[in-house]
C-alpha cells in the first residue's frame, strides 16, 4: 500500500527522537504501538463481521431462492394435473357433444337420395320450427350441455 522503505523509517525515527526526546521516546512508541494494534483489531473485527453478514445474507438469499424453486415445481405439478384433468374433461365433453350431434342428425337426417338443399336467404325460420343451424356463443354451450344431460338421462 505505502512504499516506505528502511531509509524513510530511519528519517522518521530521527525526527521523532529530536522532537520527543530520549526520555519519552519509549513511552510514545508504546502508545503508538497500542493505538495501531487496537485500530488493526477494530478493522479486523469489522471486516469479519461484514463478511459474516454478507455470508448470512447469501445463505438467506439461497434459502429464499430454494423455497421459490420448490413452490414453482409444486405449482408446475399442480398445473400439469389440472391440464390433464381439463383435457380429459374436454375429451369427454367432446365425445358427449359428438354423440348428441349424431343423435340429432339421425333424427333430422334427410333421405339418402335427396341432396341437401341450401337454405335460402329470404325465408326466415319461424319460432315454432327448430333452427337447423346450431346456436352460437353462450347459448350454444348451454344448449349442448342440456342435450348432454338429456342424453345421459336416456342412457
FENBEL-V474319 format. One record per residue. N is the residue number from 1. RES is the residue in one letter. OMEGA is omega as a letter, one per 40 degrees, with the letter a starting at -180 (none if undefined). Layout:
BEGIN
[[N & RES & OMEGA] [N & RES & OMEGA]]
END
This chain:
BEGIN
[[1 & X & i] [2 & X & a] [3 & X & i] [4 & X & a] [5 & X & a] [6 & X & a] [7 & X & i] [8 & X & i] [9 & X & i] [10 & X & i] [11 & X & i] [12 & X & i] [13 & X & i] [14 & X & i] [15 & X & i] [16 & X & i] [17 & X & i] [18 & X & a] [19 & X & a] [20 & X & a] [21 & X & a] [22 & X & a] [23 & X & a] [24 & X & a] [25 & X & i] [26 & X & i] [27 & X & i] [28 & X & i] [29 & X & i] [30 & X & a] [31 & X & i] [32 & X & i] [33 & X & i] [34 & X & a] [35 & X & i] [36 & X & i] [37 & X & i] [38 & X & i] [39 & X & i] [40 & X & i] [41 & X & i] [42 & X & i] [43 & X & i] [44 & X & i] [45 & X & i] [46 & X & i] [47 & X & a] [48 & X & i] [49 & X & i] [50 & X & i] [51 & X & i] [52 & X & i] [53 & X & i] [54 & X & i] [55 & X & i] [56 & X & i] [57 & X & i] [58 & X & i] [59 & X & i] [60 & X & a] [61 & X & i] [62 & X & i] [63 & X & i] [64 & X & i] [65 & X & i] [66 & X & i] [67 & X & i] [68 & X & i] [69 & X & i] [70 & X & i] [71 & X & i] [72 & X & i] [73 & X & i] [74 & X & i] [75 & X & i] [76 & X & i] [77 & X & i] [78 & X & i] [79 & X & i] [80 & X & i] [81 & X & i] [82 & X & i] [83 & X & i] [84 & X & i] [85 & X & i] [86 & X & i] [87 & X & a] [88 & X & i] [89 & X & i] [90 & X & i] [91 & X & i] [92 & X & i] [93 & X & i] [94 & X & i] [95 & X & i] [96 & X & i] [97 & X & i] [98 & X & i] [99 & X & i] [100 & X & i] [101 & X & i] [102 & X & i] [103 & X & i] [104 & X & i] [105 & X & i] [106 & X & i] [107 & X & a] [108 & X & a] [109 & X & i] [110 & X & i] [111 & X & a] [112 & X & a] [113 & X & a] [114 & X & i] [115 & X & i] [116 & X & i] [117 & X & i] [118 & X & a] [119 & X & i] [120 & X & a] [121 & X & a] [122 & X & a] [123 & X & i] [124 & X & i] [125 & X & a] [126 & X & a] [127 & X & a] [128 & X & a] [129 & X & i] [130 & X & a] [131 & X & i] [132 & X & i] [133 & X & a] [134 & X & i] [135 & X & a] [136 & X & i] [137 & X & a] [138 & X & i] [139 & X & i] [140 & X & a] [141 & X & a] [142 & X & a] [143 & X & a] [144 & X & i] [145 & X & i] [146 & X & i] [147 & X & a] [148 & X & i] [149 & X & i] [150 & X & i] [151 & X & i] [152 & X & a] [153 & X & a] [154 & X & a] [155 & X & none]]
END
